[in-house]
Amino acid sequence: ELAHPNDRPTITSFFNPSWYTGAILSAGAVFATSSMQSEWSWRLPSALQALPSVLQLLAIHFCPESPRWLLSKDRVGDAFGVLSEYHGEGIRGNEFARIEYAQI
């Protein structure tokens, strides 16, 4: 949602292939560890599959709230502030940020 409108189709198109890429990498990790004779043959693939989720849980604290969510909670100033910061080059009265705000 915070992506620039020109970049949204490209960024959105990465979502579905990411599922297949993850499935292939997971299968590769399981295959690579299938010949191990210890408990690490299942623990290592499980840990590798959990790693992206753990990283996302840590990174989410650094991401701003969605402007749409902020507006749904009547936090108008915060929503416009997020749009100004990311779409208006940090300038509070930026015209492009105002246009984006009006579209929401």
N, C-alpha and C positions, 0 to 999 in steps of 0.2 A: 504494500500500500504506500510505502514511503518512496518507492522507486519513481524516478522521473517518468512521466507518461511515455516518452519515446523508448525507454528501456523496459517497460513493463512486459511487453510480449516476449522479449528475449529471456528475462528473468523468470517469468511464469513457465516458459517452455522447458526450463531445466527441472521442473518438479517431477514430472512423470518419468523421464529417463533416469532420475536419481534412484527411483525404486528398483529398476532393473539393474543398475550399476551396483547398488548395495546387495542385491540378491546374488549377483555373479561373484562379487568379492567375498560374500559370506560363504558361498559354496566352495570357493577356492580355499578359504581358510580352513573349512572343515575337511576338505580333501587333503590339504597339506599336513594336517595334524592327525589324520586317520590312522597313520602307521605308528603313531606314538603309543607306547605301552603303559603310560602313566595316566593319572587323572587329568593331566594337562591336555589330553587329546580332546576333551570337551570344554575344559575351563578356558583355554586360550581362545578358541573361536567365540565363546560367550563373552569374554572380556573385550575382544576386538569389536564385537557387535554392540556392546554397551558403550564403548568409548564415544561415538558421535553424539549419543543421547546425553551423556554426562557433560560433554563440552557445550552442548546446546543449553543445558540447564544452568551452567555457569555463565554463559554469554548472554542469556536473556535478561540478566540484571543490568546490562549495559545498553539495552535497546530501549528506545523511547516507546511510550504507549501509542497506540494507533489513534490518529486524529478522529476517525469515525467512532471509536470507542469513547474517546474523551467527549465528543459531542453528544453521544447517547447518555452520558452521565452529567450533562449540562456544564461541562468544563470548557466553555467556549474559548476563553483566553489561552488555556493550555493547548488546545487543539490548534489555534492559530499560531501559537509560539512554536510548536513542533513543525508545522508547515513552513513557517518563516525560516526556521533554522536549516531545514533540509532542502527546501525548494526555493527559498528566497535569499540564499547566501548569507544568512544570519541577519538580514536587514528586516526589521519588523514590518515596515510598510511596503514590502516588495510587491510589485504588480502581479507577478506570476504566482506568488503565494496566495494573494487575494483571489485570483481566478480559481486556483485549486480549492480553496476554502469554499467558494461559491458553488463549485460543482458537487462538493460533499453535501 
